[in-house]
């Protein structure tokens, strides 16, 4: 290339830089911190629903909004790092997915509006003042509450009448809300005659040891509740539950897809789609302090018939009729 042509090319490129910077400055900015891994199947469904919700409301990434995504894969050190990165970018809004993410972002800013998605007990954990008037810079969408445990035990009892004890699988380090859940559960009346006991695990080795021990105890089922550790290891949990012949139900649809018996929980993509509505309202001037915290509006049940057959279970037509999806 001739020197004159090279100088012209460099000069032309340099001239574009201020234009690109001005274009970016004219956009609204949104930070998204997901507690899950980017390559999880459920993660793709969640973020696709969120993006669709934004597009339906007129927000197009790269045109009138710039979105910065971070995926923490349940790792505390990444949650902290990415929260700091996003707050430093000073976005107009931050979407915070999960309790640990929200806790970290809350400590870093009192001015940037935060919309949370899939958070448990936001009042009890001190994130908002009340569901109807959250106050401060935080509002959003909850995930599940302790009452859902009653639904899980009922489903297991319908599928496997011989089960009279269910272990609630959780990681106390990454899902600290289970302590409150278990206290509430101990004093709440039960609609199903089934004992619920904690099954705390912190590593994959713990998973194997715990589930194998449960499988050796007759009349035992397994409840796989929410939390970054559980969703991050959902395939392993499904395989271990099947191998140890444990009738099981999870809040996550992917559990049934991976070979677990059943799932029942909120429609998570719907929560993310609705979260886009709150992001839109805040970008258009709404005060997060006055936007009520919303609870799940849709629930879905998935039953894996192949898993039931492997467990020697014959599912009733009534139970099957409750399913939104039956995997043959």
C-alpha atoms as one frame of an Amber mdcrd trajectory, in Angstrom:
protein
   0.000   0.000   0.000   1.322   3.486  -0.868   2.111   5.848   1.992  -0.539
   8.365   0.907  -3.221   5.643   0.763  -2.186   4.341   4.199  -2.392   7.813
   5.747  -5.793   8.332   4.165  -7.059   5.024   5.527  -5.810   5.782   9.035
  -7.253   9.263   8.889 -10.621   7.961   7.735 -10.724   5.341  10.483  -9.779
   7.887  13.115 -12.551  10.160  11.909 -15.051   7.403  12.550 -14.022   6.912
  16.193 -15.715  10.091  17.545 -18.849   9.221  15.580 -18.934   5.716  17.091
 -18.357   7.122  20.567 -21.137   9.691  20.131 -23.495   6.984  18.849 -22.806
   4.851  21.919 -23.255   7.858  24.214 -26.669   8.496  22.668 -27.867   5.007
  23.578 -29.292   3.927  26.871 -27.115   1.471  28.771 -28.211  -1.736  30.447
 -26.100  -4.092  32.547 -27.173  -7.745  32.891 -25.543 -10.000  35.495 -26.682
 -13.619  35.329 -25.874 -16.022  38.142 -25.968 -19.006  35.772 -23.561 -20.100
  33.038 -24.066 -18.801  29.518 -24.094 -22.261  27.937 -26.769 -23.763  30.222
 -29.867 -24.665  28.154 -32.147 -22.787  30.552 -29.891 -19.728  30.378 -30.460
 -19.410  26.653 -34.223 -19.590  27.130 -34.129 -16.950  29.860 -32.067 -14.413
  27.990 -33.930 -15.022  24.717 -37.219 -14.244  26.479 -35.713 -11.100  28.022
 -34.383  -9.907  24.675 -37.727 -10.624  23.016 -39.476  -8.613  25.722 -37.158
  -5.671  25.116 -37.670  -5.810  21.352 -41.439  -5.898  21.758 -41.128  -2.688
  23.756 -38.971  -0.988  21.134 -35.476  -1.587  22.531 -32.930  -3.001  20.096
 -29.400  -3.808  21.237 -26.886  -1.796  19.221 -29.523   0.649  17.974 -31.101
   2.516  20.871 -29.702   0.501  23.787 -26.313  -0.993  24.578 -26.442  -4.161
  26.705 -23.455  -5.479  28.671 -23.874  -9.146  29.685 -21.953 -11.005  32.371
 -22.354 -14.707  33.276 -21.114 -15.759  36.729 -21.790 -19.537  36.535 -22.581
 -19.588  40.261 -19.031 -18.533  41.250 -18.866 -16.013  44.070 -15.619 -14.446
  42.858 -17.089 -13.835  39.392 -20.284 -12.386  40.835 -18.193  -9.862  42.772
 -15.927  -9.053  39.820 -18.739  -8.662  37.309 -20.890  -6.610  39.669 -18.013
  -4.165  40.097 -17.463  -4.022  36.334 -21.098  -3.295  35.557 -21.522  -0.652
  38.247 -18.334   1.060  37.020 -19.940   1.363  33.572 -22.745   3.447  35.154
 -25.629   1.895  33.198 -29.140   3.331  33.308 -30.459   0.043  34.755 -28.991
  -3.242  35.995 -30.811  -6.577  35.684 -29.671  -8.754  38.613 -30.415 -12.482
  38.423 -30.429 -14.305  41.758 -29.966 -13.601  45.458 -26.159 -13.563  45.477
 -26.010 -11.235  42.473 -28.558  -8.846  43.953 -26.758  -8.798  47.305 -23.471
  -7.880  45.618 -24.920  -5.194  43.359 -26.945  -3.694  46.218 -23.751  -3.130
  48.199 -22.155  -1.278  45.296 -24.827   1.237  44.350 -27.753   3.102  45.861
 -28.360   5.220  42.767 -28.455   2.899  39.732 -31.932   1.343  39.378 -31.860
  -2.441  39.807 -34.457  -4.892  38.479 -34.033  -8.348  39.984 -35.219 -11.626
  38.484 -35.596 -14.957  40.304 -34.931 -13.718  43.828 -36.304 -15.391  46.953
 -37.806 -13.594  49.938 -36.636 -10.066  48.983 -38.343  -8.555  52.050 -36.977
 -11.099  54.531 -33.465 -10.759  53.104 -33.626  -6.962  53.342 -33.526  -6.081
  49.654 -36.826  -4.160  49.664 -39.064  -2.628  52.334 -42.229  -4.341  51.104
 -43.561  -6.051  48.021 -46.089  -3.313  47.302 -43.709  -0.382  47.821 -40.130
  -1.616  47.641 -38.495   1.775  48.252 -34.924   2.614  47.290 -33.469   1.723
  43.914 -34.522  -1.949  43.774 -37.590  -3.789  42.489 -38.246  -6.885  40.425
 -39.614 -10.406  40.242 -39.496 -13.185  42.818 -39.075 -16.876  42.066 -40.487
 -19.383  44.565 -41.530 -19.430  48.212 -41.655 -22.190  50.852 -45.278 -23.011
  50.005 -44.077 -24.604  46.779 -42.496 -27.405  48.811 -46.019 -28.615  49.611
 -46.747 -28.906  45.889 -43.551 -30.906  45.325 -44.328 -33.370  48.117 -47.864
 -33.772  46.785 -46.563 -34.590  43.302 -44.099 -37.153  44.649 -46.830 -38.754
  46.772 -49.115 -39.009  43.739 -46.353 -40.583  41.663 -44.900 -42.827  44.374
 -47.406 -43.418  47.209 -44.821 -45.367  49.209 -42.647 -42.283  49.746 -43.106
 -40.777  53.214 -39.886 -38.785  53.574 -38.333 -36.257  51.194 -34.865 -34.701
  51.342 -34.585 -31.051  50.304 -31.307 -30.725  48.384 -29.515 -27.388  48.716
 -26.161 -25.688  49.072 -26.231 -23.418  52.164 -23.287 -21.370  50.870 -24.847
 -20.318  47.565 -28.505 -20.446  48.681 -28.633 -18.984  52.215 -32.412 -18.515
  52.124 -32.972 -22.231  52.841 -32.452 -21.652  56.570 -35.549 -19.422  56.620
 -37.432 -21.892  54.439 -36.754 -24.801  56.742 -37.794 -22.802  59.808 -41.063
 -21.827  58.124 -41.617 -25.390  57.001 -41.195 -26.737  60.528 -44.115 -24.637
  61.817 -46.397 -24.735  58.769 -49.358 -27.153  58.535 -48.846 -29.911  55.968
 -51.324 -30.969  53.345 -49.401 -34.204  52.659 -48.221 -36.680  55.294 -44.556
 -36.473  54.386 -41.521 -35.536  56.450 -39.185 -33.037  54.770 -35.556 -33.131
  55.903 -32.606 -30.963  54.830 -29.907 -32.404  52.588 -27.079 -29.864  52.561
 -24.314 -30.315  49.976 -21.427 -28.091  48.930 -19.508 -30.107  46.318 -20.186
 -32.610  43.559 -18.655 -35.293  45.781 -21.187 -34.345  48.469 -23.931 -34.819
  45.888 -22.906 -38.359  45.120 -22.438 -39.366  48.756 -25.717 -37.782  49.882
 -27.895 -39.099  47.071 -26.443 -42.596  47.354 -27.207 -42.586  51.087 -30.773
 -41.408  50.450 -31.217 -44.165  47.873 -30.421 -46.771  50.500 -33.246 -45.511
  52.746 -36.634 -47.002  51.771 -39.558 -44.625  51.315 -37.359 -41.627  50.488
 -37.810 -39.044  47.749 -35.742 -36.066  46.642 -36.699 -32.392  46.251 -34.347
 -30.276  44.133 -35.058 -26.680  44.986 -33.689 -23.463  43.523 -30.115 -22.226
  43.768 -27.051 -21.723  41.561 -25.391 -24.932  42.753 -28.441 -27.053  41.934
 -29.042 -25.561  38.502 -25.324 -25.733  37.708 -25.283 -29.464  38.502 -28.793
 -30.366  37.373 -27.681 -33.059  34.897 -25.517 -34.769  37.536 -28.359 -34.621
  40.050 -30.789 -36.155  37.536 -28.345 -38.969  36.750 -27.683 -39.702  40.435
 -31.391 -39.653  41.315 -32.164 -42.094  38.496 -29.230 -44.377  39.325 -30.237
 -44.537  42.991 -33.927 -44.998  42.154 -35.160 -41.905  44.012 -38.564 -40.473
  43.038 -37.659 -36.816  42.606 -39.066 -33.450  41.631 -37.217 -30.229  40.862
 -38.155 -26.609  40.437 -36.173 -26.671  37.172 -37.659 -28.008  33.921 -34.205
 -29.129  32.801 -34.198 -31.780  35.547 -36.997 -33.695  33.814 -35.391 -33.125
  30.417 -32.142 -34.658  31.705 -33.912 -37.815  32.915 -35.344 -36.815  36.293
 -38.888 -37.846  37.166 -40.680 -34.495  37.358 -40.329 -30.734  37.510 -42.741
 -28.142  38.787 -41.975 -24.470  39.114 -42.436 -20.986  37.744 -42.144 -20.395
  34.029 -38.689 -18.795  34.214 -38.578 -17.381  30.666 -41.871 -15.628  31.469
 -40.256 -14.004  34.515 -37.444 -12.675  32.342 -39.880 -11.491  29.688 -41.776
  -9.562  32.359 -38.512  -8.199  33.745 -38.007  -6.457  30.405 -41.232  -4.532
  31.092 -39.785  -3.086  34.301 -36.525  -2.199  32.564 -38.559  -0.405  29.909
 -40.628   1.507  32.471 -37.540   2.659  34.356 -35.805   3.737  31.137 -38.892
   5.822  30.399 -38.778   7.528  33.787 -40.528   5.258  36.311 -39.187   5.196
  39.872 -38.205   1.657  40.974 -39.206   2.545  44.544 -42.813   2.741  43.367
 -42.902  -0.352  41.135 -44.306  -3.255  43.206 -42.322  -6.461  43.415 -44.112
  -9.077  41.340 -44.480 -12.802  41.904 -44.535 -15.576  39.268 -47.646 -15.573
  37.100 -47.167 -18.883  35.287 -46.142 -22.333  36.479 -45.332 -25.434  34.467
 -45.172 -29.150  35.192 -43.050 -31.584  33.175 -43.211 -35.351  33.673 -40.718
 -37.844  32.284 -42.586 -41.093  31.548 -39.382 -42.950  30.717 -37.951 -42.064
  34.131 -41.173 -43.196  35.804 -41.012 -46.568  34.034 -37.383 -47.025  35.091
 -38.472 -46.451  38.701 -41.265 -48.987  38.333 -43.949 -46.323  38.747 -47.309
 -46.290  37.002 -48.494 -42.698  36.850 -52.210 -42.063  37.133 -54.152 -40.337
  34.340 -54.995 -37.598  36.853 -51.321 -36.863  37.487 -50.456 -36.963  33.798
 -53.284 -34.542  33.054 -51.597 -31.955  35.260 -48.471 -31.932  33.099 -47.828
 -29.179  30.591 -45.382 -31.552  28.921 -44.910 -35.321  29.078 -41.557 -36.684
  27.951 -42.042 -40.190  26.539
